[in-house]
Amino acid sequence: MNTATRPLPLPTQATLPFWTAAAQGKLIFQRCGKCKTTHSTPRLFCRHCMAEGLEWETSSGIGS
């Protein structure tokens, strides 16, 4: 059986911390320091309040 291969994602300024943590077996996400909205996809600003400088947090690991 042939297995399709896919290109690996190229880290950007917004995604590099995510991929670095993933390589260490950690799951991290971003939270806005201003409005506390969480973001599941890495970005440079908050989609809710447009604040810059989102903070990275480590997932607790209790989700399913």
KOLNU-824777 format. One line per 4 residues: number of its first residue (from 1); their letters; for each residue x, y, z of C-alpha. Coordinates in nm, 4 decimals, always signed. Example, Ala and Ser with C-alpha at 12.3 -4.5 7.8 and 13.67 -1.06 7.14 Angstrom:
% residues 2
1	as	+1.2300/-0.4500/+0.7800; +1.3670/-0.1060/+0.7140
//
This chain:
% residues 64
1	mnta	+0.0000/+0.0000/+0.0000; +0.1337/+0.3419/-0.0924; +0.1279/+0.6072/+0.1769; +0.0711/+0.9662/+0.0741
5	trpl	+0.3338/+1.2059/+0.2012; +0.2579/+1.5595/+0.3009; +0.4978/+1.8516/+0.3350; +0.5873/+1.9531/+0.6880
9	plpt	+0.4652/+2.2955/+0.7979; +0.7208/+2.5744/+0.7921; +0.7356/+2.7588/+1.1267; +0.6641/+3.1320/+1.1173
13	qatl	+0.7114/+3.4026/+1.3786; +0.3628/+3.3240/+1.5105; +0.3939/+2.9426/+1.5091; +0.7564/+2.8767/+1.6101
17	pfwt	+0.6861/+2.8495/+1.9869; +0.4064/+2.5992/+1.9151; +0.6292/+2.3747/+1.7006; +0.9210/+2.4003/+1.9445
21	aaaq	+0.6969/+2.2893/+2.2325; +0.5431/+2.0117/+2.0193; +0.8922/+1.8747/+1.9475; +0.9369/+1.8502/+2.3274
25	gkli	+0.6045/+1.6660/+2.3675; +0.4167/+1.9672/+2.5076; +0.0889/+2.1192/+2.3922; +0.0736/+2.4959/+2.4277
29	fqrc	-0.1868/+2.7543/+2.3331; -0.2164/+3.1304/+2.3358; -0.4203/+3.3492/+2.5704; -0.4696/+3.7226/+2.5392
33	gkck	-0.3220/+3.9098/+2.8353; -0.5802/+4.1851/+2.7954; -0.9187/+4.0103/+2.7499; -0.8123/+3.6524/+2.8465
37	tths	-0.9553/+3.4978/+2.5259; -0.7865/+3.1667/+2.4375; -0.6706/+3.0895/+2.0840; -0.6262/+2.7383/+1.9460
41	tprl	-0.4391/+2.8522/+1.6359; -0.1234/+3.0624/+1.6736; -0.1571/+3.4283/+1.5799; +0.0180/+3.7612/+1.6386
45	fcrh	-0.2821/+3.9480/+1.7832; -0.6078/+3.8711/+1.9631; -0.8964/+3.8127/+1.7251; -1.1394/+3.9305/+1.9948
49	cmae	-0.9919/+4.2625/+2.1159; -0.7082/+4.3076/+1.8611; -0.4418/+4.3346/+2.1370; -0.0872/+4.2288/+2.0452
53	glew	+0.1515/+4.0165/+2.2473; -0.0475/+3.7016/+2.3184; +0.0959/+3.4839/+2.5952; +0.1748/+3.1125/+2.5582
57	etss	+0.0394/+2.8699/+2.8193; +0.0935/+2.4959/+2.8598; -0.2157/+2.2809/+2.8357; -0.3092/+2.1058/+3.1607
61	gigs	-0.3409/+1.7720/+2.9847; -0.6784/+1.6852/+3.1387; -0.8834/+1.7344/+2.8214; -1.0089/+1.4528/+2.6056
//
